[in-house]
Amino acid sequence: MTKANLVEKMARDSGTSKAVAEKALNSLIDAITKTLKKGNKVALVGFGSFSVGKRKARTGRNPQTGATIKIAARKVPKFSAGKTLKDAVK
């Protein structure tokens, strides 16, 4: 499902226009992004939790040349599915 498909479904289910549904979806995505950027967690009960994980610095290899390269430490977004979502997918 693409973002456009999701917007269309949200508009249909809520009885609003696609513009309103897209605005709501963008607002949700923006709120989650800003919260994660601050290092906080977002928990949607039954759906899941978004959090920020940390990856340590490590060495890797350039697949073309085989040369060793340094990969810097970084923060990455993580998602953990909630029980309701897990049960729905079974």
Distance bins in CASP14 RR format, pairs under 12 A and 6 or more apart:
PFRMAT RR
TARGET T0000
AUTHOR 0000-0000-0000
RMODE 2
METHOD distances of the structure
MODEL  1
1 7 0 0 0 0 0 1 0 0 0 0 0
1 8 0 0 0 0 1 0 0 0 0 0 0
1 9 1 0 0 1 0 0 0 0 0 0 0
1 10 0 0 0 0 0 1 0 0 0 0 0
2 8 0 0 0 0 1 0 0 0 0 0 0
2 9 0 0 0 0 0 1 0 0 0 0 0
2 25 0 0 0 0 0 1 0 0 0 0 0
3 9 0 0 0 0 0 1 0 0 0 0 0
3 10 0 0 0 0 0 1 0 0 0 0 0
3 18 0 0 0 0 0 1 0 0 0 0 0
3 21 0 0 0 0 0 1 0 0 0 0 0
3 22 0 0 0 0 1 0 0 0 0 0 0
3 25 1 0 0 1 0 0 0 0 0 0 0
3 26 0 0 0 0 1 0 0 0 0 0 0
3 28 0 0 0 0 0 1 0 0 0 0 0
3 29 0 0 0 0 1 0 0 0 0 0 0
4 10 0 0 0 0 0 1 0 0 0 0 0
4 11 0 0 0 0 0 1 0 0 0 0 0
4 18 0 0 0 0 1 0 0 0 0 0 0
4 21 0 0 0 0 0 1 0 0 0 0 0
4 22 0 0 0 0 1 0 0 0 0 0 0
4 25 0 0 0 0 0 1 0 0 0 0 0
5 11 0 0 0 0 0 1 0 0 0 0 0
5 12 0 0 0 0 0 1 0 0 0 0 0
5 18 0 0 0 0 0 1 0 0 0 0 0
5 21 0 0 0 0 0 1 0 0 0 0 0
5 22 0 0 0 0 0 1 0 0 0 0 0
5 25 0 0 0 0 0 1 0 0 0 0 0
6 12 0 0 0 0 0 1 0 0 0 0 0
6 13 0 0 0 0 0 1 0 0 0 0 0
6 18 0 0 0 0 0 1 0 0 0 0 0
6 21 0 0 0 0 1 0 0 0 0 0 0
6 22 0 0 0 0 1 0 0 0 0 0 0
6 24 0 0 0 0 0 1 0 0 0 0 0
6 25 1 0 0 1 0 0 0 0 0 0 0
6 26 0 0 0 0 0 1 0 0 0 0 0
6 28 0 0 0 0 0 1 0 0 0 0 0
6 29 0 0 0 0 0 1 0 0 0 0 0
7 13 0 0 0 0 0 1 0 0 0 0 0
7 14 0 0 0 0 0 1 0 0 0 0 0
7 16 0 0 0 0 0 1 0 0 0 0 0
7 17 0 0 0 0 0 1 0 0 0 0 0
7 18 1 0 1 0 0 0 0 0 0 0 0
7 19 0 0 0 0 1 0 0 0 0 0 0
7 20 0 0 0 0 1 0 0 0 0 0 0
7 21 1 0 1 0 0 0 0 0 0 0 0
7 22 1 0 1 0 0 0 0 0 0 0 0
7 23 0 0 0 0 1 0 0 0 0 0 0
7 24 0 0 0 0 1 0 0 0 0 0 0
7 25 1 0 1 0 0 0 0 0 0 0 0
7 26 0 0 0 0 1 0 0 0 0 0 0
7 28 0 0 0 0 0 1 0 0 0 0 0
7 29 0 0 0 0 0 1 0 0 0 0 0
8 14 0 0 0 0 0 1 0 0 0 0 0
8 15 0 0 0 0 0 1 0 0 0 0 0
8 16 0 0 0 0 0 1 0 0 0 0 0
8 17 0 0 0 0 0 1 0 0 0 0 0
8 18 1 0 0 1 0 0 0 0 0 0 0
8 19 0 0 0 0 0 1 0 0 0 0 0
8 21 1 0 0 1 0 0 0 0 0 0 0
8 22 0 0 0 0 1 0 0 0 0 0 0
8 25 0 0 0 0 0 1 0 0 0 0 0
9 15 0 0 0 0 0 1 0 0 0 0 0
9 16 0 0 0 0 0 1 0 0 0 0 0
9 18 0 0 0 0 0 1 0 0 0 0 0
9 21 0 0 0 0 1 0 0 0 0 0 0
9 22 0 0 0 0 0 1 0 0 0 0 0
9 25 0 0 0 0 0 1 0 0 0 0 0
10 16 1 0 0 1 0 0 0 0 0 0 0
10 17 0 0 0 0 0 1 0 0 0 0 0
10 18 0 0 0 0 1 0 0 0 0 0 0
10 19 0 0 0 0 0 1 0 0 0 0 0
10 20 0 0 0 0 1 0 0 0 0 0 0
10 21 1 1 0 0 0 0 0 0 0 0 0
10 22 0 0 0 0 1 0 0 0 0 0 0
10 23 0 0 0 0 0 1 0 0 0 0 0
10 24 1 0 0 1 0 0 0 0 0 0 0
10 25 1 0 0 1 0 0 0 0 0 0 0
10 26 0 0 0 0 0 1 0 0 0 0 0
10 27 0 0 0 0 0 1 0 0 0 0 0
10 28 0 0 0 0 0 1 0 0 0 0 0
11 17 1 0 0 1 0 0 0 0 0 0 0
11 18 1 0 1 0 0 0 0 0 0 0 0
11 19 0 0 0 0 1 0 0 0 0 0 0
11 20 1 0 0 1 0 0 0 0 0 0 0
11 21 1 1 0 0 0 0 0 0 0 0 0
11 22 0 0 0 0 1 0 0 0 0 0 0
11 23 0 0 0 0 0 1 0 0 0 0 0
11 24 0 0 0 0 1 0 0 0 0 0 0
11 25 0 0 0 0 1 0 0 0 0 0 0
12 18 0 0 0 0 1 0 0 0 0 0 0
12 20 0 0 0 0 0 1 0 0 0 0 0
12 21 0 0 0 0 1 0 0 0 0 0 0
13 21 0 0 0 0 1 0 0 0 0 0 0
13 24 0 0 0 0 0 1 0 0 0 0 0
14 20 1 0 0 1 0 0 0 0 0 0 0
14 21 1 0 0 1 0 0 0 0 0 0 0
14 22 0 0 0 0 0 1 0 0 0 0 0
14 23 0 0 0 0 0 1 0 0 0 0 0
14 24 0 0 0 0 1 0 0 0 0 0 0
14 25 0 0 0 0 0 1 0 0 0 0 0
15 21 0 0 0 0 1 0 0 0 0 0 0
15 24 0 0 0 0 0 1 0 0 0 0 0
16 22 0 0 0 0 0 1 0 0 0 0 0
16 23 0 0 0 0 1 0 0 0 0 0 0
16 24 0 0 0 0 1 0 0 0 0 0 0
16 25 0 0 0 0 0 1 0 0 0 0 0
17 23 0 0 0 0 1 0 0 0 0 0 0
17 24 0 0 0 0 0 1 0 0 0 0 0
18 24 0 0 0 0 0 1 0 0 0 0 0
18 25 0 0 0 0 0 1 0 0 0 0 0
19 25 0 0 0 0 0 1 0 0 0 0 0
19 26 0 0 0 0 0 1 0 0 0 0 0
20 26 0 0 0 0 0 1 0 0 0 0 0
20 27 0 0 0 0 0 1 0 0 0 0 0
21 27 0 0 0 0 0 1 0 0 0 0 0
21 28 0 0 0 0 0 1 0 0 0 0 0
22 28 0 0 0 0 0 1 0 0 0 0 0
22 29 0 0 0 0 0 1 0 0 0 0 0
23 29 0 0 0 0 0 1 0 0 0 0 0
23 30 0 0 0 0 0 1 0 0 0 0 0
24 30 0 0 0 0 0 1 0 0 0 0 0
24 31 0 0 0 0 0 1 0 0 0 0 0
25 31 0 0 0 0 0 1 0 0 0 0 0
25 32 0 0 0 0 0 1 0 0 0 0 0
26 32 0 0 0 0 0 1 0 0 0 0 0
26 33 0 0 0 0 0 1 0 0 0 0 0
27 33 0 0 0 0 0 1 0 0 0 0 0
27 34 0 0 0 0 0 1 0 0 0 0 0
28 34 0 0 0 0 0 1 0 0 0 0 0
28 35 0 0 0 0 0 1 0 0 0 0 0
28 42 0 0 0 0 1 0 0 0 0 0 0
28 44 0 0 0 0 1 0 0 0 0 0 0
28 47 0 0 0 0 0 1 0 0 0 0 0
28 50 0 0 0 0 0 1 0 0 0 0 0
29 35 0 0 0 0 0 1 0 0 0 0 0
29 36 0 0 0 0 0 1 0 0 0 0 0
29 42 0 0 0 0 0 1 0 0 0 0 0
29 50 0 0 0 0 0 1 0 0 0 0 0
29 77 0 0 0 0 0 1 0 0 0 0 0
30 36 0 0 0 0 0 1 0 0 0 0 0
30 37 0 0 0 0 0 1 0 0 0 0 0
30 42 0 0 0 0 0 1 0 0 0 0 0
31 37 0 0 0 0 0 1 0 0 0 0 0
31 38 0 0 0 0 0 1 0 0 0 0 0
31 40 0 0 0 0 0 1 0 0 0 0 0
31 42 1 0 0 1 0 0 0 0 0 0 0
31 44 0 0 0 0 0 1 0 0 0 0 0
31 50 0 0 0 0 0 1 0 0 0 0 0
32 38 0 0 0 0 0 1 0 0 0 0 0
32 39 0 0 0 0 0 1 0 0 0 0 0
32 40 0 0 0 0 0 1 0 0 0 0 0
32 41 0 0 0 0 0 1 0 0 0 0 0
32 42 1 0 1 0 0 0 0 0 0 0 0
32 43 0 0 0 0 0 1 0 0 0 0 0
32 44 0 0 0 0 1 0 0 0 0 0 0
32 47 0 0 0 0 0 1 0 0 0 0 0
32 48 0 0 0 0 0 1 0 0 0 0 0
32 49 0 0 0 0 0 1 0 0 0 0 0
32 50 1 0 1 0 0 0 0 0 0 0 0
32 51 0 0 0 0 0 1 0 0 0 0 0
32 52 0 0 0 0 0 1 0 0 0 0 0
32 77 0 0 0 0 1 0 0 0 0 0 0
32 79 0 0 0 0 1 0 0 0 0 0 0
33 39 0 0 0 0 0 1 0 0 0 0 0
33 40 0 0 0 0 0 1 0 0 0 0 0
33 42 0 0 0 0 1 0 0 0 0 0 0
33 50 0 0 0 0 1 0 0 0 0 0 0
33 52 0 0 0 0 0 1 0 0 0 0 0
33 77 0 0 0 0 1 0 0 0 0 0 0
34 40 0 0 0 0 1 0 0 0 0 0 0
34 42 0 0 0 0 1 0 0 0 0 0 0
34 50 0 0 0 0 0 1 0 0 0 0 0
35 41 1 0 0 1 0 0 0 0 0 0 0
35 42 1 0 1 0 0 0 0 0 0 0 0
35 43 0 0 0 0 0 1 0 0 0 0 0
35 44 0 0 0 0 0 1 0 0 0 0 0
35 49 0 0 0 0 0 1 0 0 0 0 0
35 50 1 0 0 1 0 0 0 0 0 0 0
35 51 0 0 0 0 1 0 0 0 0 0 0
35 52 0 0 0 0 1 0 0 0 0 0 0
35 77 0 0 0 0 0 1 0 0 0 0 0
36 42 1 0 0 1 0 0 0 0 0 0 0
36 49 0 0 0 0 0 1 0 0 0 0 0
36 50 1 0 0 1 0 0 0 0 0 0 0
36 51 1 0 0 1 0 0 0 0 0 0 0
36 52 1 0 1 0 0 0 0 0 0 0 0
36 53 0 0 0 0 1 0 0 0 0 0 0
36 75 0 0 0 0 1 0 0 0 0 0 0
36 76 0 0 0 0 1 0 0 0 0 0 0
36 77 1 0 1 0 0 0 0 0 0 0 0
36 78 0 0 0 0 1 0 0 0 0 0 0
36 79 0 0 0 0 0 1 0 0 0 0 0
37 50 0 0 0 0 0 1 0 0 0 0 0
37 52 0 0 0 0 1 0 0 0 0 0 0
37 75 0 0 0 0 1 0 0 0 0 0 0
37 77 0 0 0 0 1 0 0 0 0 0 0
38 51 0 0 0 0 0 1 0 0 0 0 0
38 52 0 0 0 0 1 0 0 0 0 0 0
38 75 0 0 0 0 0 1 0 0 0 0 0
39 50 0 0 0 0 0 1 0 0 0 0 0
39 51 0 0 0 0 1 0 0 0 0 0 0
39 52 1 0 1 0 0 0 0 0 0 0 0
39 53 0 0 0 0 1 0 0 0 0 0 0
39 54 0 0 0 0 0 1 0 0 0 0 0
39 75 1 0 0 1 0 0 0 0 0 0 0
39 76 0 0 0 0 0 1 0 0 0 0 0
39 77 0 0 0 0 0 1 0 0 0 0 0
39 78 0 0 0 0 0 1 0 0 0 0 0
40 49 0 0 0 0 0 1 0 0 0 0 0
40 50 0 0 0 0 1 0 0 0 0 0 0
40 51 0 0 0 0 1 0 0 0 0 0 0
40 52 0 0 0 0 1 0 0 0 0 0 0
41 48 0 0 0 0 0 1 0 0 0 0 0
41 49 1 0 0 1 0 0 0 0 0 0 0
41 50 1 0 0 1 0 0 0 0 0 0 0
41 51 1 0 1 0 0 0 0 0 0 0 0
41 52 1 0 0 1 0 0 0 0 0 0 0
41 53 0 0 0 0 0 1 0 0 0 0 0
41 77 0 0 0 0 0 1 0 0 0 0 0
41 78 0 0 0 0 1 0 0 0 0 0 0
41 79 0 0 0 0 0 1 0 0 0 0 0
41 80 0 0 0 0 1 0 0 0 0 0 0
42 48 0 0 0 0 1 0 0 0 0 0 0
42 49 1 0 0 1 0 0 0 0 0 0 0
42 50 1 0 1 0 0 0 0 0 0 0 0
42 51 1 0 0 1 0 0 0 0 0 0 0
42 52 0 0 0 0 0 1 0 0 0 0 0
42 77 0 0 0 0 0 1 0 0 0 0 0
42 78 0 0 0 0 0 1 0 0 0 0 0
42 79 0 0 0 0 1 0 0 0 0 0 0
42 80 0 0 0 0 0 1 0 0 0 0 0
43 49 1 0 1 0 0 0 0 0 0 0 0
43 50 1 0 0 1 0 0 0 0 0 0 0
43 51 0 0 0 0 1 0 0 0 0 0 0
43 79 0 0 0 0 0 1 0 0 0 0 0
43 80 0 0 0 0 1 0 0 0 0 0 0
43 81 0 0 0 0 0 1 0 0 0 0 0
43 82 0 0 0 0 1 0 0 0 0 0 0
44 50 0 0 0 0 1 0 0 0 0 0 0
44 79 0 0 0 0 0 1 0 0 0 0 0
44 80 0 0 0 0 0 1 0 0 0 0 0
44 81 0 0 0 0 0 1 0 0 0 0 0
44 82 0 0 0 0 1 0 0 0 0 0 0
44 84 0 0 0 0 1 0 0 0 0 0 0
44 85 0 0 0 0 1 0 0 0 0 0 0
45 82 0 0 0 0 1 0 0 0 0 0 0
45 83 0 0 0 0 1 0 0 0 0 0 0
45 84 0 0 0 0 1 0 0 0 0 0 0
45 85 0 0 0 0 0 1 0 0 0 0 0
46 80 0 0 0 0 0 1 0 0 0 0 0
46 81 0 0 0 0 1 0 0 0 0 0 0
46 82 1 0 1 0 0 0 0 0 0 0 0
46 83 1 0 0 1 0 0 0 0 0 0 0
46 84 1 1 0 0 0 0 0 0 0 0 0
46 85 1 0 0 1 0 0 0 0 0 0 0
46 86 0 0 0 0 1 0 0 0 0 0 0
46 87 0 0 0 0 1 0 0 0 0 0 0
46 88 0 0 0 0 1 0 0 0 0 0 0
47 79 0 0 0 0 1 0 0 0 0 0 0
47 80 0 0 0 0 0 1 0 0 0 0 0
47 81 1 0 0 1 0 0 0 0 0 0 0
47 82 1 0 0 1 0 0 0 0 0 0 0
47 83 0 0 0 0 1 0 0 0 0 0 0
47 84 1 0 0 1 0 0 0 0 0 0 0
47 85 1 0 1 0 0 0 0 0 0 0 0
47 86 0 0 0 0 0 1 0 0 0 0 0
47 87 0 0 0 0 0 1 0 0 0 0 0
47 88 0 0 0 0 1 0 0 0 0 0 0
47 89 0 0 0 0 0 1 0 0 0 0 0
48 78 0 0 0 0 0 1 0 0 0 0 0
48 79 1 0 0 1 0 0 0 0 0 0 0
48 80 1 0 1 0 0 0 0 0 0 0 0
48 81 1 0 1 0 0 0 0 0 0 0 0
48 82 1 0 1 0 0 0 0 0 0 0 0
48 83 0 0 0 0 1 0 0 0 0 0 0
48 84 0 0 0 0 1 0 0 0 0 0 0
48 85 1 0 0 1 0 0 0 0 0 0 0
48 86 0 0 0 0 1 0 0 0 0 0 0
48 88 0 0 0 0 0 1 0 0 0 0 0
49 77 0 0 0 0 0 1 0 0 0 0 0
49 78 0 0 0 0 1 0 0 0 0 0 0
49 79 1 0 0 1 0 0 0 0 0 0 0
49 80 1 0 1 0 0 0 0 0 0 0 0
49 81 0 0 0 0 1 0 0 0 0 0 0
49 82 1 0 0 1 0 0 0 0 0 0 0
49 83 0 0 0 0 0 1 0 0 0 0 0
49 85 0 0 0 0 0 1 0 0 0 0 0
50 76 0 0 0 0 0 1 0 0 0 0 0
50 77 1 0 0 1 0 0 0 0 0 0 0
50 78 1 0 0 1 0 0 0 0 0 0 0
50 79 1 0 1 0 0 0 0 0 0 0 0
50 80 0 0 0 0 1 0 0 0 0 0 0
50 81 0 0 0 0 0 1 0 0 0 0 0
50 82 0 0 0 0 0 1 0 0 0 0 0
51 75 0 0 0 0 0 1 0 0 0 0 0
51 76 0 0 0 0 1 0 0 0 0 0 0
51 77 1 0 0 1 0 0 0 0 0 0 0
51 78 1 0 1 0 0 0 0 0 0 0 0
51 79 1 0 0 1 0 0 0 0 0 0 0
51 80 1 0 0 1 0 0 0 0 0 0 0
52 74 0 0 0 0 0 1 0 0 0 0 0
52 75 1 0 1 0 0 0 0 0 0 0 0
52 76 1 0 0 1 0 0 0 0 0 0 0
52 77 1 0 0 1 0 0 0 0 0 0 0
52 78 1 0 0 1 0 0 0 0 0 0 0
52 79 0 0 0 0 0 1 0 0 0 0 0
53 73 0 0 0 0 0 1 0 0 0 0 0
53 74 0 0 0 0 1 0 0 0 0 0 0
53 75 1 0 1 0 0 0 0 0 0 0 0
53 76 1 0 1 0 0 0 0 0 0 0 0
53 77 1 0 0 1 0 0 0 0 0 0 0
53 78 1 0 1 0 0 0 0 0 0 0 0
53 79 0 0 0 0 0 1 0 0 0 0 0
53 80 0 0 0 0 0 1 0 0 0 0 0
54 72 0 0 0 0 0 1 0 0 0 0 0
54 73 1 0 0 1 0 0 0 0 0 0 0
54 74 1 0 0 1 0 0 0 0 0 0 0
54 75 1 0 1 0 0 0 0 0 0 0 0
54 76 1 0 0 1 0 0 0 0 0 0 0
54 77 0 0 0 0 0 1 0 0 0 0 0
54 78 0 0 0 0 1 0 0 0 0 0 0
55 71 0 0 0 0 1 0 0 0 0 0 0
55 72 0 0 0 0 1 0 0 0 0 0 0
55 73 1 0 0 1 0 0 0 0 0 0 0
55 74 1 0 1 0 0 0 0 0 0 0 0
55 75 1 0 0 1 0 0 0 0 0 0 0
55 76 1 0 1 0 0 0 0 0 0 0 0
55 77 0 0 0 0 0 1 0 0 0 0 0
55 78 0 0 0 0 0 1 0 0 0 0 0
56 70 0 0 0 0 0 1 0 0 0 0 0
56 71 0 0 0 0 1 0 0 0 0 0 0
56 72 0 0 0 0 1 0 0 0 0 0 0
56 73 1 0 1 0 0 0 0 0 0 0 0
56 74 0 0 0 0 1 0 0 0 0 0 0
56 75 0 0 0 0 0 1 0 0 0 0 0
56 76 0 0 0 0 0 1 0 0 0 0 0
57 69 0 0 0 0 0 1 0 0 0 0 0
57 70 1 0 0 1 0 0 0 0 0 0 0
57 71 1 0 0 1 0 0 0 0 0 0 0
57 72 1 0 1 0 0 0 0 0 0 0 0
57 73 1 0 1 0 0 0 0 0 0 0 0
57 74 0 0 0 0 1 0 0 0 0 0 0
58 68 0 0 0 0 0 1 0 0 0 0 0
58 69 0 0 0 0 1 0 0 0 0 0 0
58 70 1 0 0 1 0 0 0 0 0 0 0
58 71 1 0 1 0 0 0 0 0 0 0 0
58 72 0 0 0 0 1 0 0 0 0 0 0
58 73 0 0 0 0 1 0 0 0 0 0 0
58 74 0 0 0 0 0 1 0 0 0 0 0
59 66 0 0 0 0 0 1 0 0 0 0 0
59 67 0 0 0 0 0 1 0 0 0 0 0
59 68 1 0 1 0 0 0 0 0 0 0 0
59 69 1 0 0 1 0 0 0 0 0 0 0
59 70 1 0 1 0 0 0 0 0 0 0 0
59 71 1 0 0 1 0 0 0 0 0 0 0
59 72 0 0 0 0 0 1 0 0 0 0 0
60 66 0 0 0 0 1 0 0 0 0 0 0
60 67 0 0 0 0 1 0 0 0 0 0 0
60 68 1 0 0 1 0 0 0 0 0 0 0
60 69 1 0 1 0 0 0 0 0 0 0 0
60 70 1 0 0 1 0 0 0 0 0 0 0
60 71 1 0 1 0 0 0 0 0 0 0 0
60 72 0 0 0 0 0 1 0 0 0 0 0
61 67 1 0 0 1 0 0 0 0 0 0 0
61 68 1 0 0 1 0 0 0 0 0 0 0
61 69 1 0 0 1 0 0 0 0 0 0 0
61 70 0 0 0 0 0 1 0 0 0 0 0
61 71 0 0 0 0 0 1 0 0 0 0 0
62 68 1 0 0 1 0 0 0 0 0 0 0
62 69 1 0 1 0 0 0 0 0 0 0 0
62 70 0 0 0 0 0 1 0 0 0 0 0
62 71 0 0 0 0 0 1 0 0 0 0 0
63 69 0 0 0 0 0 1 0 0 0 0 0
79 85 0 0 0 0 0 1 0 0 0 0 0
80 86 0 0 0 0 1 0 0 0 0 0 0
81 87 0 0 0 0 1 0 0 0 0 0 0
81 88 0 0 0 0 1 0 0 0 0 0 0
81 89 1 0 0 1 0 0 0 0 0 0 0
81 90 0 0 0 0 0 1 0 0 0 0 0
82 88 0 0 0 0 1 0 0 0 0 0 0
82 89 0 0 0 0 0 1 0 0 0 0 0
83 89 0 0 0 0 0 1 0 0 0 0 0
83 90 0 0 0 0 0 1 0 0 0 0 0
84 90 0 0 0 0 0 1 0 0 0 0 0
END
